[in-house]
Amino acid sequence: MNLLRQPLPMPGRWRDAVLRAGPWAVLALWLLVLGAVVLAYRWLDPTPPKRIVIASGPEQGAYAEFAKRYRPLLQAHGITVTLRATQGSNENLALLHDAASGVQAAFVQGGVATEERQARASATASEDGAAAAAGPPPLLSLGSVAYEPLWIFYREASARRLAKGAKGAKLDRLSQLEGWRINLGPEGDGSGPLFRQLAAANRLSADALKLGDRAAVNGVVDLVQGRIDALVMVSAADAPLVQYLLRTPGMRLFDFAQAEAYARRFPFLRPVVLPRGVVDLANDLPPADVHLLATTASLVVREDLHPALMELLLQAAKAAHGGPGVAPWFNRSDVFPNAEATEWPLAREAERFHRSGPPWLQRYLPFWLANFVDRMWIVLLPLLAALVPLSRILPPLVTLRMRSRVFRWYAHLRALEEGLEKPDANLAQLRDELDRIEAQVEHIGLPLAYHNELYDLRSHIDLVRRRLRARAAP
């Protein structure tokens, strides 16, 4: 009989099949887990782009200064920052709405969004349904970052000559500006639309004024040289042009005595006070408190901006507008950024940041690693829970698989020994079967760690061979 061609008992065959397939099954599960991680990585997109385009504003304006503060804070995390100079808030908003512009974030003046929505509503009403349905891409706010007062600088000489109802050449009502030459800034800036709203509330028509639209830098030169009587601009107090005019002799700052009333009628405005002496304590500038109206500048982003970049922008805003060394004139240093007075929906990342600050992981890990864990933990934790048992199962299965290559031959040795015990045993056939077993065992491939099992098998084959020789001896 040929013992090697006899099938093994059924339980052994099933066990051998399991041992053969077990490691492959575990490997397949590992591959499935790896595939799930890849799909989750593509879906959650934890790695942010390395480049961002920010629309700032006119050169030497407050927005340009803001953007310059943001640049090194973002570059410290490996983000390349491109600053796009613009005419102001209106142009910034238009660039955000234009997907082809490449602009992903911008500073926008309060109140501009209301005008922009009204303009778009009027345009949409005249378009056909298909064009109206498209609409601009949605925008999100990361919060308010600074007060932007409405600065109306005027010449003392003009006030003495032109102001109606002014006492001592001091102005406190917009209606006193009738007939003045006033520069409102270029098209795309937010100063002109805001001033026109306030003038209309004072029943001061545009026909009663001589309005100009030169850039802020040119407007300052015209004001100092007497070619215009007043200059209007919306800007933060630390803008270079504002600082220059506050210290220029012969220039006065319009005092909004009705600031509280304006704020009640225009929800996006806030009454603020420029304290006496805050510009220059030694020279007592200004010589008295000045009441101003302020909008709030918001940091606005496109909805498709990567959440990690939103997080970095918020951290940059915190350092630029509320960190150590920031000493604003109209508020405490810890007021901005905040989630108040925003005209756009607040981004989810901004809600979390304003509520609890930066992610705690970033206090201990590099930004890219903290961001990866923060966005992937919801997937990584279940996968780790699945991988731990698999990692414990795989080594024993591999060990059993390696040992099974040796142990399966013991079934044949046992059958051969049983045949050897029979009285009518065919010793020559048993010798051939033993030689065939020994020859096939020589071709078993095993790692060095399992060679002791192979040497034990060979010694047992030699033991059976000695018993066979003893039975064949006369």
C-alpha positions as CSV (number, residue, x, y, z in Angstrom):
1,M,0.0,0.0,0.0
2,N,1.1,3.5,-0.7
3,L,0.7,5.4,2.6
4,L,1.6,8.7,1.1
5,R,-1.3,8.6,-1.3
6,Q,-3.8,7.9,1.5
7,P,-5.9,10.9,2.5
8,L,-5.4,12.3,6.0
9,P,-8.3,12.0,8.4
10,M,-11.1,14.6,7.9
11,P,-10.4,16.6,11.1
12,G,-6.7,16.9,10.1
13,R,-7.6,18.1,6.6
14,W,-9.9,20.8,8.0
15,R,-7.3,21.9,10.5
16,D,-4.6,22.0,7.8
17,A,-6.9,24.1,5.6
18,V,-7.5,26.5,8.4
19,L,-3.8,26.8,9.1
20,R,-3.1,27.4,5.5
21,A,-5.8,30.0,5.0
22,G,-5.6,31.7,8.4
23,P,-2.6,34.0,7.8
24,W,-4.0,34.9,4.4
25,A,-7.3,35.8,5.9
26,V,-5.7,37.9,8.5
27,L,-3.5,39.6,5.8
28,A,-6.7,40.3,3.8
29,L,-8.2,41.9,6.9
30,W,-5.1,44.1,7.3
31,L,-5.4,45.1,3.7
32,L,-9.1,46.0,4.2
33,V,-8.1,48.1,7.2
34,L,-5.4,49.8,5.1
35,G,-7.9,50.4,2.4
36,A,-10.3,51.9,4.9
37,V,-7.5,54.2,6.1
38,V,-6.7,55.4,2.6
39,L,-10.4,56.1,1.8
40,A,-10.8,58.0,5.1
41,Y,-7.7,60.0,4.3
42,R,-9.0,61.0,0.9
43,W,-12.4,61.8,2.4
44,L,-11.3,63.8,5.4
45,D,-8.4,65.4,3.6
46,P,-6.2,65.9,6.7
47,T,-3.2,67.5,4.8
48,P,-3.8,71.1,4.0
49,P,-2.5,72.9,0.9
50,K,0.8,74.7,1.3
51,R,-0.4,77.9,-0.3
52,I,-3.0,80.6,0.4
53,V,-4.0,83.8,-1.3
54,I,-5.2,86.7,0.9
55,A,-6.9,89.8,-0.6
56,S,-5.7,92.7,1.6
57,G,-6.4,96.2,0.5
58,P,-4.7,99.4,-0.7
59,E,-1.0,99.9,0.0
60,Q,-0.4,101.6,3.3
61,G,-4.0,100.8,4.4
62,A,-5.0,98.9,7.5
63,Y,-5.8,95.7,5.7
64,A,-2.4,95.7,4.0
65,E,-0.8,96.0,7.5
66,F,-3.0,93.2,8.8
67,A,-2.0,90.9,6.0
68,K,1.7,91.7,6.5
69,R,1.4,90.6,10.2
70,Y,-0.3,87.3,9.1
71,R,2.4,86.3,6.6
72,P,5.2,85.3,9.0
73,L,2.8,83.6,11.3
74,L,1.5,81.4,8.5
75,Q,5.0,80.9,6.9
76,A,6.2,79.5,10.3
77,H,4.0,76.5,9.6
78,G,5.2,76.0,6.0
79,I,2.4,77.9,4.3
80,T,3.3,80.1,1.3
81,V,1.3,83.4,1.6
82,T,0.4,85.5,-1.5
83,L,-1.0,88.9,-0.7
84,R,-3.3,90.4,-3.3
85,A,-3.4,94.3,-3.2
86,T,-6.9,95.6,-3.9
87,Q,-8.9,98.8,-3.8
88,G,-10.8,97.7,-0.6
89,S,-13.6,95.7,0.8
90,N,-15.9,95.7,-2.3
91,E,-13.2,94.4,-4.5
92,N,-12.2,91.8,-1.8
93,L,-15.7,90.5,-1.7
94,A,-15.9,90.3,-5.5
95,L,-12.6,88.3,-5.6
96,L,-13.9,85.9,-3.0
97,H,-17.0,85.3,-5.0
98,D,-15.0,84.7,-8.2
99,A,-13.7,81.1,-8.1
100,A,-11.2,81.9,-10.9
101,S,-9.5,84.7,-8.8
102,G,-7.7,82.2,-6.6
103,V,-8.4,84.4,-3.5
104,Q,-9.3,82.2,-0.5
105,A,-9.4,84.8,2.3
106,A,-9.9,88.5,2.6
107,F,-10.6,91.3,5.1
108,V,-14.1,92.9,4.6
109,Q,-15.6,96.0,6.1
110,G,-18.8,95.7,8.1
111,G,-21.9,96.9,6.2
112,V,-20.4,96.0,2.8
113,A,-22.1,92.6,2.7
114,T,-25.5,94.2,3.1
115,E,-25.0,96.5,0.2
116,E,-23.5,93.6,-1.9
117,R,-26.5,91.3,-1.2
118,Q,-28.9,94.1,-2.2
119,A,-27.0,94.6,-5.4
120,R,-26.9,90.9,-6.2
121,A,-30.6,90.6,-5.4
122,S,-31.3,93.4,-7.9
123,A,-29.1,91.8,-10.5
124,T,-30.7,88.3,-9.9
125,A,-34.2,89.7,-10.3
126,S,-33.3,90.8,-13.9
127,E,-31.6,87.5,-14.9
128,D,-33.2,84.4,-16.1
129,G,-33.8,81.5,-13.8
130,A,-30.7,79.4,-14.9
131,A,-28.3,82.3,-14.2
132,A,-29.9,83.2,-10.9
133,A,-29.8,79.6,-9.7
134,A,-26.0,79.5,-10.1
135,G,-25.2,82.2,-7.5
136,P,-21.8,83.0,-6.1
137,P,-19.9,80.4,-4.0
138,P,-20.8,80.6,-0.3
139,L,-18.6,82.5,2.1
140,L,-17.9,81.9,5.8
141,S,-16.6,84.2,8.5
142,L,-13.8,83.5,10.9
143,G,-14.9,86.3,13.1
144,S,-14.3,90.1,13.6
145,V,-10.7,91.1,13.9
146,A,-10.7,94.9,14.5
147,Y,-12.7,98.0,14.8
148,E,-12.5,100.2,11.7
149,P,-13.5,103.8,12.5
150,L,-15.0,106.1,9.9
151,W,-12.3,108.8,9.7
152,I,-13.4,112.1,8.3
153,F,-10.3,114.4,8.3
154,Y,-10.9,118.0,7.2
155,R,-8.9,121.2,6.9
156,E,-9.4,123.8,9.7
157,A,-9.3,126.5,7.0
158,S,-12.1,124.8,5.1
159,A,-14.2,124.6,8.2
160,R,-13.9,128.3,9.0
161,R,-14.7,129.1,5.4
162,L,-17.4,126.6,4.5
163,A,-19.0,125.0,7.6
164,K,-22.6,125.9,8.2
165,G,-23.6,126.2,11.8
166,A,-20.1,125.3,13.1
167,K,-18.9,127.0,16.2
168,G,-15.2,127.7,16.3
169,A,-14.7,125.8,13.0
170,K,-15.6,122.5,14.7
171,L,-17.9,120.1,12.9
172,D,-20.2,117.6,14.6
173,R,-23.0,117.0,12.0
174,L,-22.7,115.7,8.5
175,S,-25.3,118.2,7.2
176,Q,-22.6,120.9,7.8
177,L,-20.6,119.5,4.9
178,E,-22.9,120.7,2.2
179,G,-20.9,122.1,-0.8
180,W,-17.6,120.6,0.4
181,R,-15.0,118.9,-1.9
182,I,-14.7,115.4,-0.3
183,N,-12.6,112.4,-1.5
184,L,-14.3,109.1,-0.8
185,G,-11.7,106.7,-2.1
186,P,-11.7,104.6,-5.3
187,E,-14.4,102.3,-6.6
188,G,-14.1,99.0,-4.7
189,D,-13.3,100.7,-1.4
190,G,-16.0,100.5,1.4
191,S,-15.6,104.2,2.5
192,G,-17.7,105.7,-0.2
193,P,-20.8,103.5,0.2
194,L,-20.8,103.9,3.9
195,F,-20.5,107.7,3.8
196,R,-23.3,107.9,1.2
197,Q,-25.6,105.9,3.6
198,L,-24.8,108.3,6.5
199,A,-25.2,111.3,4.2
200,A,-28.6,110.1,3.0
201,A,-29.7,109.6,6.6
202,N,-28.9,113.3,7.1
203,R,-30.8,114.2,3.9
204,L,-27.6,115.3,2.4
205,S,-27.7,114.4,-1.3
206,A,-24.7,113.6,-3.5
207,D,-25.6,116.6,-5.7
208,A,-24.9,118.9,-2.7
209,L,-21.3,117.6,-2.4
210,K,-18.3,117.5,-4.7
211,L,-17.2,113.9,-4.4
212,G,-13.9,112.5,-5.6
213,D,-12.7,108.9,-6.0
214,R,-8.9,109.1,-5.9
215,A,-6.9,106.5,-4.0
216,A,-6.4,107.1,-0.3
217,V,-2.7,108.0,-0.7
218,N,-3.5,110.6,-3.4
219,G,-6.4,111.9,-1.3
220,V,-4.1,112.6,1.6
221,V,-1.8,114.6,-0.6
222,D,-4.7,116.5,-2.0
223,L,-6.0,117.2,1.5
224,V,-2.7,118.5,2.8
225,Q,-2.1,120.7,-0.3
226,G,-5.6,122.1,-0.1
227,R,-7.1,120.7,-3.3
228,I,-9.9,119.1,-1.3
229,D,-11.6,120.1,1.9
230,A,-12.1,116.6,3.5
231,L,-11.1,113.0,3.2
232,V,-13.2,110.0,4.1
233,M,-11.7,106.6,4.8
234,V,-12.6,103.5,6.8
235,S,-9.5,102.1,8.4
236,A,-8.0,100.8,11.6
237,A,-6.2,103.3,13.8
238,D,-2.7,101.9,13.1
239,A,-2.9,102.5,9.4
240,P,0.1,104.7,8.4
241,L,-2.1,107.2,6.6
242,V,-4.4,107.7,9.6
243,Q,-1.3,108.1,11.9
244,Y,0.1,110.7,9.5
245,L,-3.1,112.8,9.4
246,L,-3.6,112.6,13.2
247,R,-0.2,114.4,13.6
248,T,-0.4,116.8,10.7
249,P,-1.0,120.5,11.7
250,G,-4.1,122.1,10.3
251,M,-6.0,118.8,10.1
252,R,-9.0,118.2,12.3
253,L,-11.0,115.0,12.9
254,F,-14.8,115.0,12.6
255,D,-16.5,114.4,15.9
256,F,-19.7,112.3,15.6
257,A,-21.6,113.9,18.4
258,Q,-24.6,111.7,17.4
259,A,-22.6,108.4,17.4
260,E,-25.1,106.6,19.6
261,A,-28.0,107.6,17.3
262,Y,-26.1,106.3,14.2
263,A,-25.4,103.0,15.9
264,R,-29.0,102.5,16.7
265,R,-30.0,103.1,13.1
266,F,-27.2,101.1,11.5
267,P,-26.7,97.8,13.3
268,F,-23.3,97.2,11.7
269,L,-21.9,100.4,13.3
270,R,-20.4,100.8,16.8
271,P,-19.9,104.1,18.7
272,V,-16.3,104.3,19.9
273,V,-14.2,107.1,21.5
274,L,-10.7,108.2,20.6
275,P,-9.4,109.1,24.1
276,R,-7.7,112.4,24.7
277,G,-3.9,112.2,24.4
278,V,-3.9,108.6,23.0
279,V,-2.1,109.6,19.8
280,D,0.6,111.7,21.5
281,L,0.6,112.1,25.3
282,A,3.4,114.7,25.3
283,N,1.6,117.0,22.8
284,D,-1.9,116.1,24.0
285,L,-3.2,114.7,20.7
286,P,-6.1,114.8,20.4
287,P,-6.8,117.6,22.8
288,A,-10.2,116.2,23.7
289,D,-12.1,112.9,23.4
290,V,-13.4,112.4,19.8
291,H,-16.6,110.4,19.2
292,L,-16.3,108.1,16.2
293,L,-18.4,105.5,14.4
294,A,-16.7,102.2,13.7
295,T,-17.5,99.2,11.6
296,T,-15.9,95.8,12.4
297,A,-13.5,94.3,9.9
298,S,-14.2,90.6,9.4
299,L,-11.9,87.9,8.2
300,V,-13.9,86.1,5.5
301,V,-13.0,82.9,3.7
302,R,-14.4,80.7,0.9
303,E,-16.4,77.8,2.1
304,D,-14.1,75.4,0.3
305,L,-10.9,76.6,2.1
306,H,-9.3,73.7,3.9
307,P,-10.3,73.6,7.6
308,A,-6.7,73.4,8.7
309,L,-5.9,76.7,7.0
310,M,-8.9,78.2,8.7
311,E,-7.4,77.1,12.0
312,L,-4.1,78.7,11.1
313,L,-5.7,81.9,10.0
314,L,-7.6,82.1,13.4
315,Q,-4.3,81.6,15.3
316,A,-2.6,84.2,13.2
317,A,-5.6,86.6,13.8
318,K,-5.2,86.0,17.6
319,A,-1.5,86.8,17.5
320,A,-1.9,89.8,15.1
321,H,-4.9,91.5,16.8
322,G,-5.0,90.2,20.4
323,G,-1.5,89.0,21.3
324,P,1.2,90.6,23.4
325,G,2.3,94.0,22.2
326,V,-1.0,94.7,20.5
327,A,-2.4,97.9,22.1
328,P,-5.5,99.0,20.2
329,W,-6.9,102.4,20.9
330,F,-10.6,101.5,21.0
331,N,-10.7,98.3,23.0
332,R,-8.8,96.0,25.3
333,S,-6.0,93.9,23.7
334,D,-7.9,90.6,24.3
335,V,-11.2,91.6,22.5
336,F,-10.3,90.5,19.0
337,P,-10.7,88.2,17.3
338,N,-14.3,87.4,18.3
339,A,-17.5,85.9,16.9
340,E,-19.5,89.1,17.2
341,A,-20.8,91.5,14.6
342,T,-20.2,89.2,11.7
343,E,-22.5,89.3,8.7
344,W,-21.6,85.8,7.3
345,P,-22.2,82.4,8.8
346,L,-19.5,81.5,11.3
347,A,-17.3,78.6,10.2
348,R,-17.4,75.6,12.4
349,E,-13.7,75.8,13.1
350,A,-14.2,79.5,14.1
351,E,-17.0,78.5,16.5
352,R,-14.7,76.0,18.2
353,F,-11.7,78.4,18.3
354,H,-13.7,81.2,19.8
355,R,-15.2,78.8,22.4
356,S,-12.2,76.9,23.5
357,G,-9.1,78.2,21.8
358,P,-6.6,76.3,19.5
359,P,-6.7,72.5,19.5
360,W,-4.8,71.2,22.6
361,L,-2.8,68.8,20.5
362,Q,-1.0,71.7,18.8
363,R,0.4,72.6,22.2
364,Y,2.5,69.4,22.2
365,L,2.8,68.3,18.5
366,P,3.9,70.0,15.3
367,F,1.0,71.6,13.3
368,W,0.9,69.0,10.5
369,L,0.8,66.0,13.0
370,A,-1.7,67.6,15.3
371,N,-3.9,68.4,12.4
372,F,-3.6,64.9,11.1
373,V,-4.6,63.3,14.4
374,D,-7.3,65.9,15.0
375,R,-9.0,65.1,11.7
376,M,-8.4,61.4,11.5
377,W,-9.0,60.3,15.1
378,I,-12.6,59.4,14.4
379,V,-11.4,56.9,12.0
380,L,-8.1,55.8,13.6
381,L,-9.6,54.8,16.9
382,P,-12.0,52.2,15.5
383,L,-9.3,50.9,13.2
384,L,-6.8,50.6,16.1
385,A,-9.5,48.7,18.0
386,A,-9.7,46.3,15.1
387,L,-5.9,46.1,14.5
388,V,-5.0,45.2,18.1
389,P,-6.8,41.8,18.1
390,L,-5.5,41.1,14.6
391,S,-2.0,41.8,15.6
392,R,-2.4,39.3,18.4
393,I,-3.9,36.6,16.2
394,L,-1.4,36.8,13.3
395,P,1.8,35.7,15.1
396,P,0.2,32.4,16.5
397,L,-1.3,31.7,13.1
398,V,2.0,32.1,11.4
399,T,3.7,29.9,13.9
400,L,1.0,27.2,13.5
401,R,1.3,27.5,9.7
402,M,5.1,27.0,9.8
403,R,4.9,24.1,12.2
404,S,2.1,22.4,10.2
405,R,4.6,22.0,7.3
406,V,6.4,19.6,9.6
407,F,3.7,18.1,11.7
408,R,1.6,16.9,8.8
409,W,4.2,14.3,8.0
410,Y,3.8,12.7,11.4
411,A,0.4,11.3,10.3
412,H,2.3,9.4,7.5
413,L,4.9,8.2,10.0
414,R,2.2,7.0,12.3
415,A,0.4,5.1,9.5
416,L,3.8,3.5,8.5
417,E,4.4,2.4,12.0
418,E,1.0,0.9,12.3
419,G,1.7,-1.0,9.1
420,L,5.0,-2.2,10.5
421,E,3.2,-3.8,13.4
422,K,1.1,-6.1,11.2
423,P,2.3,-9.7,10.9
424,D,2.0,-9.7,7.1
425,A,3.7,-6.3,6.6
426,N,5.4,-5.8,3.3
427,L,8.7,-4.5,4.5
428,A,10.1,-3.6,1.1
429,Q,7.0,-1.4,0.3
430,L,7.3,0.2,3.8
431,R,11.0,0.9,3.1
432,D,10.1,2.6,-0.2
433,E,7.4,4.7,1.5
434,L,9.9,5.8,4.2
435,D,12.4,6.7,1.6
436,R,9.8,8.8,-0.2
437,I,8.8,10.6,3.1
438,E,12.5,11.3,3.8
439,A,13.0,12.7,0.3
440,Q,10.0,15.0,0.5
441,V,11.0,16.2,3.9
442,E,14.3,17.3,2.5
443,H,12.4,19.9,0.4
444,I,10.5,21.5,3.2
445,G,11.3,25.3,3.3
446,L,11.2,26.8,6.8
447,P,12.7,30.0,8.4
448,L,15.7,29.3,10.6
449,A,13.6,29.9,13.7
450,Y,11.6,26.7,12.9
451,H,14.5,24.4,11.9
452,N,14.5,22.6,15.3
453,E,11.0,21.2,14.3
454,L,12.5,19.9,11.1
455,Y,15.5,18.3,12.8
456,D,13.1,16.5,15.2
457,L,11.1,15.2,12.3
458,R,14.3,13.8,10.6
459,S,15.4,12.1,13.9
460,H,12.0,10.5,14.2
461,I,12.2,9.3,10.5
462,D,15.6,7.8,11.4
463,L,14.0,6.1,14.5
464,V,11.3,4.5,12.3
465,R,14.0,3.4,9.9
466,R,15.9,1.6,12.7
467,R,12.7,-0.2,13.7
468,L,12.1,-1.3,10.1
469,R,15.7,-2.7,9.9
470,A,15.2,-4.5,13.2
471,R,12.0,-6.1,11.9
472,A,13.7,-7.1,8.7
473,A,16.7,-8.7,10.5
474,P,16.6,-12.6,10.7
